[in-house]
Amino acid sequence: MQIDTAWRLLFGGMERDHQGLGSRIQGIIAQAIETGTLAPDMRVPSSRGLAEALGISRNTVNAAYQGLIDDGLLVARERSGCFVASSRDRPATGRGPGQAAEAAAESWAARFAIRPSRMPQITKPRDWMDYPYPFLFGQFDPSLFPTNPWRESVKAASSVQEITRWARDMIDDDDPDLLDQLRHKVLPRRGIFAGPGEIIITLGSQHALSMLVQLLVGRDTPVGIENPGYPDVRYMVGMATADMRALTCDRYGVVPDGMFASRRVAFVTVGHQCPTTAVMPVGRRRELLEAASRHGVVLVEDDYESDLSVEGDADLPCLKSLDRADCVIYTGSFSKILAPGLRIGYVVAPKPVIDELRVLRRLLLRHPPTNNQRSIATFIQLGHYRQHLRRTAKVLQERAERIAELLPELLPSCRFRRDFGAKSFWIEGPAGLNSRDLVRAAREHGVLIEAGDIFFLDPAEGRRHFRLGFTSIATHRIEPGLRRLAALVAA
């Protein structure tokens, strides 16, 4: 009789000198229950199966099980076997699951090289779709997702011939159809004309940024970041270098001053600055590029809202399209355009950069799932992508205009900003407002917003700020949601 590998591993380090074996088995199972390794109502192996697997007497296992039953940790069910007791049926012990988990955490603490869990995170309720007024940025909106066109694309990519093409191990390659669609139909909308070997597919823009930090940033590399800015970039860079500095920023974005000139790498969001939504004018973009070329600064352009054009912002050239010195590395993603769960992004850069990224990506995960790559390529090729952009842009513009119309009336004590084309509003509350408290209170009333302090190097600077997104809230829910929020701000 066979038992699962997990159970074999559980007893893998147990000594088998046949003295006190029953107590050892009882202790191992008890600890696994206390720490949550064995969940309530989980069936334990039969006494015969465990005895055969461990090469010991069945009577020894029966004795261990009976001891666990007597302690209230296992329950015997007629004709079914023994099961882990539910937590409510277990007796109180001196060391419960919580204490055991705490002890385990303490024992591991000294072994970690980094502690990502201690970095404040942008948090959103997992069940945010159950809230009536989700003013969240960049979340999936089922009403906007092109379900039928996507099904058609997935079906087309699922023929026997297509599966034969994408199901093999690509090693460090990408789907050639997706690369072609990016080169000929997606990137030209941003003014980017990439040559062969100048694009790599990633698991969203987050993966792209992470790989670029690993590739470009050493322990002493001078790096510049925006402040306020995207916190995950700040954390990635902060873990990689001891020389991270905040770039000078004004209402138009990054200023190409002495601080900028002192950096070897700078991470920027010039299309819609995160989180202020500032759109950098073309003149400033050219100044930034000229300074980067003159001082040898590599610009990583995170165009996280690329291609989803609203109000003509797609007509403004991105940095990469203006770059003549090969100093810009461009990252884009389909997350904000289609759905975050697809996890498909890309990097556009000079071929030597892409060559290194391919090897680095292979070491990390080989390549993103090629079935998703092929489905997106088909989606673009069939014309669904452009239709989706037009439809979605129209809906988002309606939402943006409705919020802009209501904010002066409902939140007169607040200052707000949304540069053209942005999918969120950046709001500064009145003196004394604590956006963290507002977020908690709003959530209790069914309204979800994002606190602004997470975007600042010094959280105190963002105490009064919050972000109001509208990609995930239906237009007809905007006004009642804002009225609830306004009542809380005024309270």
N, C-alpha and C positions, 0 to 999 in steps of 0.2 A: 504494500500500500504506500503510495507516494504522498508527500506533503509539500506544500508550497516552498519555494526557495527562500521566501521571507522568513519562514519559521526556522529553516536550517541556519540562516544567518543569525537569527536571534540567539540560537544556542551554540553558535560557532566557536565562541571562546570558552565554553564550559569544559572544565577538567572532568575526565571520566575515570576516576580512581575507584569508583563504586562504593565510596564511603560518603554518606550524606548526600547522595545524588538527588533524592527526593526533595530535600530542603533547597538544593541549588536550583532545581527546576522550578520549585514553588517561588523562590526569590526572584528569578529572572522574569517569570510571568507577572508577578506582583509589581515589579518595577516598571515593566512595559505598560501595564494598566495605569499606574499612577502617573506616568509621564505622557500618557495619551498615545503611545505607539500602538496599543491595542484599543480600538474604539469600543464603546458600549454596544452590546448585542452582536459583537463579532464572534463567530464560531471558532473554537479552538480545535486543533487536530484531535482525532480519536486517540484514545490511549494506546491502541494497537499501532496506529500509524506513527505516532511520535516515538513509541518504544522502538519500532523497527528502524526509524530514521536515525535514532541516537545509539542504537545497538545496545539497549539496556532492557531490563525486565519490565514487562507491562505492569506488574504489581507496583513497581517503583513510581511509574507515571500515575497510576490510579491513586496512590497515596498522596502524591503532590496535588492532583486535582481535588481530592477530597479536602485537603487542608485549605485550598483556595476557596472551596465552597463553604467550608466552616467559617472562613474569614469574611465571607460575603462578597468576594471578588469575582467568583464564578457562580453561575446557576446551572443546574442540570435540568434539561427538559426531556421528558419521556419520549423515547424513540427518535430524538433529534440530536442529542449530544450535549456538550457543555458549551456555554456562551459567557462572554464577558458581561458582568452585571451592569445594569444601568447605573448612572452616578447617584440617582436618588435612593437606590437600594443598597448602596455601599455604606458601611459604617464609617464614622468619623475617624480619621487617623492623625497621628502627629505630623505627618508629612503628606499633604495632598498634592494633586497634580500641579497646582500653582506653585507650590514651594519647590517641587521637583524641577519644574521648568525654570524657575529662578536660579536654582543651583546649577543647572546645566548651562544657562546663559553666562553665569559668572565663570564657570570653568572654561568656556570658549573665549571669553573676552580678551584674554591675554594672547590668544593665538591669531587674532585678526590683524591684518596689515592695515586695513582701512575700516571705518565704521559708517557705511552709507546710511544706515538706519537712523543715525543721529542728525542727518541733514534734513531740515524742514522741507516738506514736499507739498506740491500743489495737490490738494486732496479734493475729491469729488465723491459724493455718495455712490456706491456701487449700484444702488437702485434709483439713480437720479431720474430715470424715465417714469417712475411712479409719482414724481412730484408734479403738481399742476403747472408750476411757473419756473421752469429751469432756464434761467438767464446764464447759461454756460457757454463758453467759447469752444468751438472745434469739436463738439460732440456729434455723434451720429444721429441724424434725423430721418426716421423711417419714411416720413411723408415725402422727402426729397430724393431718396435713393431710387435709382432707375431699375426697379426690380425686374420687369419683363425684358428690357434690353440686356440686363446683366445675365439673366437666365439663358437668353439666346446666345450670348457670347460664351458662357460656360459650356453650353451644349455643343457649340461649334468646336470648342477646344477639347472636347471629350470623345471625339471619334477615334476609332482604332488607329488610324494613321497619325492623328495629332498626338495621341498618348504615346505612341512609339517615339515621337520626336522629343517630347518634353519629360518623359518619365525616367530617362537614363540619368546617370550621374554626370552633371555638367562640370564637375571639378571646380574650376574658377571662372567658368564662362557664364554668360547670361543668355536669355532667350533672344535670338537674333531678330525676331519679329518685333519684340518690344523696343529693342534698341533702334530699329528702323522707324517705328512709329514716333518715338521720342525725337529722333533727329529731324524727321520730315514734317510732323504734324503738331507736336506739342511745343518743343523748344523754340521754333521760329516765331510763335506767338509772343514770346518774351524777347525776341531779337537775338536769340542764340543760335548759331549755326555750327554745331559740333561735328568734328570729323570722326572717322573711324578710330576706335580705341580711346575716345575721349569721354565715354560715359560708363558708369558702373551702377548696377542696381543694388539697392540696400533694403533692409527691413525698416522702411520708413526713414524720415529725416533724423530721428534720434540715433539710429544706428550709424547713419552717415556722419553725424557730428562726432559721435564717439570714436569712430575709426580715424577721423581727421585729427582729433586730439592725440590719439596714440601715435599717428604718423608724424605729426609736426611739432609736438610739444614734449620737450625733455625737462629734466628737473630744474634747469636754470634758464629755460627759454622765456624771454619777456613776452607776455601775452596781454592783450587789451580786451576788455569786455565792456558791454554797455551797462550802465547803472542809472535807472532800473533796467533790467534785462531778463532774459530767459534764465530761470534759476538752474535748470539742469546743465546748461552750458557752463555756468559759474562753478557748479560742483565738479563737472568733468575736468575743467581746466585747473581748478584748485587742487584736485588730487594729483595732477600731473606735474605742476610747476610751483616753485616757491616764489615766482616773480609774476604774479597776476595783478594787474592794475585796472582801475576803472577809467575808461576813456572819457574825455570831456564831451558832454552832450548839451545841446540847447534844444529849442523847440523844433528844430529841423533834423535832429539826430546827431551823429558823431561829428565832432569838430576836428579837422586835420591839423592839430596844433603840435606842440613839442612832445606832449605825452604820447600822442599817436605815433609820432616819428620815432620814439624810443622803443616801440614794440616790434617784435619780429613777426607776430601773428596777431590779427585782430578779427574777432567774431562780431558781425554786424547784421542788423535787420533793417535795411534801408527802405524796403517796399512798404511795410507797415511795422514801425518799430514796436517791439514787444516790451512793455504792454501799452505804451502811450498812443499807439496807432499812427505816430508821426510819419509822414511821407517825405522823404528827402528830395528836395528840388534837384533838377538835372544839373544846375550849376554847381551845387555842393557835391554832387556825385562825381563830377569831373575833377573837382578840387581834391576829393578823397583819393581818386585813382592816381592823380598826378603825384600827390604826396607819397602814396604807397609805392609807386614806381621809383621815385627819387630816393626814398629811404629804405627800400628793400623790405617792405611790409607785405606779408601775404594776407589777403582779405578773404575770409570765409563768409560768403554771402548766404545767409539762411533765408530763402525766399519761401517761407512756410505757407503763405497764402497765394502762391503763384497760380496763374491761369484762371482762377475763379474771379473774372473781372466784373466789377460793379462800377457804374458811373465813369467808365472810360479810363480807369487806372491802369489797365493793361497797356495803354499807349505810352506810358512812361517807361523808358528803357531801364532795365536792371543793370547793375554794375557789370555783370559778365558781358553783356552786349556792348558795353562801351570800352571794355578792356582791350588795350593794344599791347600791353607789356607782359601778358600771361601772369598777372599777379592775383587774379581772382579765382577762387574755387567756389563753385555754385552748388547749392543743395536744394532739392525740391522734393515734393511728396504728393501722393494721391490721397493722403489721409484726410485733409481738409476738403478735398474736392468730391471724393466718393464715400469712403468710410475708413475710419482709423483701423478697423479690424483687418483690412486687407494687408497692412504692413508692407507697402511697396513705395520706396522712395528712390532717389538717384543722386549721383554726384556727377557734375560736369567739370572737367579739369584738363590741363595739359596731359598728354599721353604718359609722360614719365610718372606723374602723380597717380594716374589710374593703374598703371602697371604695378606700382607698389601696393596700392589699395587692394588689387586682386589677390595678391599673395597674402596680405594681411587678412582679408576676408576669408580666404580658404582656411587659414589657421584657426579662425574663430568659428565659422559655421559653414564653410564651403560656399554655398550660394543660397539666396532666398528661394522659396518654393517655385519651381518653374511652371506649375499648373496655374498659379495666380498670375505669373508674368504673362503666360500665353493668353489667359482670359482677358486681361487688361489690354493686351495688344489687339486682340480680336474686337474688343469693345470700341477701341479707338478706330480701328480699320473700317468697321461697319458704319461709322458716322455717329454712333451713339454718344460718344464723348462730347462732341461739339454741341449736340442737341441738349445734353444734360447741363452743360455750362450755361447755355442761354436760358433754359428754364429755371435753373437754380439761382442765377444772378438776378432774374426778375423778382423772384420770391424774396430773396435777401434784401434787395433794394426796398421793397415794400415794408419789410420789417424795420429796416434802418430808418426810413422816413417816418414811420409811426412812432418809434422811440424818440427821435429827434423832435418831433412835434409835441410829445407829452412831457419830456424832461423839464423844460423851463416852467411849466405849470405845476407839475407834481413835486419836483425837487428844486425849488427856487434857491435853497440855501447851499446847493452843490454847484461846483464847476465841472463841466464835462467836455470831453474832447473825442472826436471821431473824425480822422482825416478821410478823404474820399476813398471809397473802396474797402474800408476796414470792416471786419465782421464783429466788432465789439466797440463798446464805449469805455473810455477811461475816465473815472469819476473821482473827484476830490471832494470829500464831505466837509461839513462845517467844522469849525474849531471844536475840539473836544470829542469828535466822533472816533470811536474805536471800531474799525471795520471788522475785526474778529468777533466782537460782540454782536455787531449787526448781522454778520453771516449766521451766527448761531440763532439769533432771534428770528431772522427771516426764514431759516429752514423750518422752524417750528410752525410757521404760517404757510408752508408749502412753497416758499420762494427760495431759489438757489442762486447765489451770486458768489464771486470769488474775491477773497481778501487781497489787498494790494501789497501788504508788507513783504510777502514772499519774494517779490521781484527786486527788492532793494538789498544792497550789501549791508546797510544798517536798517533793520526792520522798522525802527522808530520813524524813519523818514516816510514810510508808507502807511503809517498808522491810520490816516484819514482816507486812504485811497481804496477803491475797489473796482473790479472789472465787471462789466455788464455785457455778456455775449448774447447773440440772438440767432445763432445757427441752429439751435435745438428747441426753440420755443415757437409754437404756432402763432401766427399773426393775431388771431382773435383772442389769444390769452395775454397779449402784451399789456394792454391797459389795465385789466384787473390785477395782474401781477405787480405792475408798477405802483398802483394805488396802495396795495398792501405794503410794499417796500417804503413808499413815501410816509405812510403812517408811522412806521417804525423809526425812520430817520427823524421825524418831527417829535417823537415821544421824548 
